[in-house]
Amino acid sequence: MAIGVVMRGGREVRNRMSETMELSPEFLQIAACPACHSKFAVDYDAHELVCASPSCGLAYPVRDGIPVLLIDEARRPGERRN
């Protein structure tokens, strides 16, 4: 199991990644929000990549280990995932 960084309450916490969400560090270094081009925070519990920009904050799902970086598929801050 790999170790990753999780954002909790605005701070980074080292955490063990689940087997279903292994995102390479190289990918996370270059990945950017399609809407505003900011970096991502990883929410391993919700299986989402969350835009780190406070003005954007879109949460993109990760399905079967594949990030779905489509703005139409992103969850807005405060919305619940279906």
HUFENKA-V194926 format. One record per pair of residues at least 24 apart in sequence whose C-alpha atoms are under 8 Angstrom apart, sorted by the first residue. I is the first residue (numbers start at 1). J is the second residue. D is the distance in whole Angstrom. If there is no record, write none. Layout:
I_J_D ; I_J_D
This chain:
5_41_8 ; 5_42_7 ; 6_41_7 ; 6_42_5 ; 6_43_6 ; 6_44_7 ; 7_41_6 ; 7_42_7 ; 7_43_7 ; 17_44_7 ; 18_44_7 ; 20_64_6 ; 20_65_6 ; 21_47_7 ; 21_62_7 ; 21_64_7 ; 21_65_5 ; 22_65_6 ; 23_65_7 ; 33_58_8 ; 33_69_8 ; 34_69_7 ; 34_70_7 ; 34_71_7 ; 35_71_7
